[in-house]
Amino acid sequence: MLRTTFTASPAAIALALAGCATPPPALEQERTYRVEWIGERPLLDGSHLTITFGADDRAYGTGGCNHWFAGYGVEGEILRFSQVGSTRRACPPALMEQEARFFQALEHIRRWDVSPLDQLQLWPDEGKPIRLWPDEG
């Protein structure tokens, strides 16, 4: 039986670890993201919810029925939204319920990250995240 032993120098170990210490990605401003899931539930078929993080610390988009807006603050992985405001258009009850869940979920967001699939995730204090993709359209 042939046995090979590998020993790394301290310099090689430090260099390898430095490669793992890459800073987290920045939350992209002036880019629109399309919501795919709110917590544990996917969006209703045909609905379209979006978030755009403005450079002026204002977030906005569509809630599926109404346009919405809120202030936001980001520091590293910490993300918080202020109270959400919106227009007041009436839509079918299921769409209105989904929009209300989305607005409520935004107010409970505490941090963000990017999944291994490159999907933006907005995490509340407890529970599953809002999951988003960059909007290509």
C-alpha positions in Angstrom: 0.0 0.0 0.0 1.4 3.4 -1.0 0.6 6.3 1.4 1.3 9.9 0.5 1.4 12.6 3.1 0.9 16.3 2.2 2.0 19.1 4.5 1.2 22.7 3.7 3.4 25.6 4.8 1.8 28.2 7.0 2.1 30.7 4.1 0.1 28.3 1.8 -2.6 27.9 4.4 -2.9 31.7 5.0 -3.1 32.2 1.2 -5.8 29.5 0.9 -7.9 31.0 3.7 -7.6 34.6 2.3 -9.3 33.3 -0.8 -12.3 32.2 1.3 -12.6 35.6 3.0 -14.3 37.4 0.1 -16.6 40.2 1.1 -20.4 39.5 0.6 -22.0 41.0 -2.5 -23.5 44.4 -2.3 -27.3 44.8 -2.6 -27.8 46.2 -6.1 -29.5 49.6 -6.3 -31.6 50.7 -9.2 -32.2 47.1 -10.2 -35.6 45.5 -10.2 -36.2 42.1 -8.7 -39.2 39.9 -9.3 -40.6 38.1 -6.3 -40.9 34.3 -6.6 -41.9 33.2 -3.1 -43.3 35.0 0.0 -42.2 32.9 2.9 -43.5 29.4 2.4 -45.9 30.2 -0.5 -45.2 30.7 -4.2 -46.9 33.6 -5.9 -50.3 33.1 -7.5 -50.1 32.2 -11.2 -50.0 35.3 -13.4 -49.2 37.7 -10.5 -46.2 40.0 -10.8 -44.6 41.5 -7.6 -41.4 43.5 -7.8 -38.9 45.4 -5.7 -36.5 48.1 -6.8 -33.9 49.4 -4.3 -33.4 53.1 -5.2 -30.2 54.9 -4.6 -32.1 57.4 -2.5 -32.9 54.8 0.2 -36.4 54.3 -1.1 -37.7 50.9 -2.3 -40.7 50.6 -4.6 -42.4 48.3 -7.0 -45.7 46.6 -7.7 -47.5 44.4 -5.2 -49.4 42.5 -7.8 -52.3 45.0 -7.8 -51.0 48.3 -6.4 -47.8 50.2 -6.6 -45.9 50.4 -3.3 -43.1 52.3 -1.7 -41.1 52.3 1.5 -37.9 53.6 2.9 -35.1 51.1 3.5 -31.8 50.9 5.2 -29.0 48.5 4.5 -25.7 48.0 6.4 -23.8 44.9 5.4 -26.3 42.0 5.6 -28.7 44.0 7.7 -31.8 45.2 5.8 -34.9 47.0 7.2 -37.9 48.5 5.5 -40.0 51.3 6.9 -43.8 51.1 6.9 -45.1 50.3 3.4 -47.4 52.7 1.6 -49.3 51.9 -1.6 -51.9 53.0 -4.1 -55.5 51.8 -3.3 -56.7 49.9 -6.4 -59.1 47.0 -5.9 -58.3 43.6 -7.3 -59.6 40.1 -6.9 -59.6 38.9 -3.3 -56.8 36.3 -3.7 -54.5 38.9 -5.2 -55.3 41.4 -2.5 -54.6 38.8 0.2 -51.2 38.0 -1.4 -50.3 41.7 -1.7 -51.2 42.2 2.0 -48.9 39.3 3.0 -46.1 40.8 0.9 -46.4 44.2 2.4 -46.5 42.7 5.9 -43.5 40.5 5.1 -41.5 43.5 4.0 -42.0 45.2 7.4 -40.5 42.1 9.1 -37.4 41.8 7.0 -34.1 42.0 9.0 -31.4 40.7 6.7 -30.6 39.7 3.2 -28.3 37.3 1.4 -27.8 35.6 -2.0 -28.5 31.8 -2.2 -26.1 29.3 -3.8 -28.5 29.6 -6.9 -27.8 33.4 -7.0 -31.3 34.2 -5.8 -31.8 37.3 -3.6 -33.3 36.3 -0.2 -34.9 38.8 2.2 -35.1 37.2 5.7 -37.6 38.0 8.5 -36.9 37.6 12.2 -38.5 34.2 11.9 -39.6 31.9 9.1 -38.8 31.6 5.4 -37.4 34.4 3.2 -39.0 36.4 0.4 -37.1 35.0 -2.6 -36.4 37.1 -5.7 -34.8 37.0 -9.1 -33.4 39.9 -11.1 -36.2 41.1 -13.4 -35.1 40.6 -17.0 -38.2 42.3 -18.6 
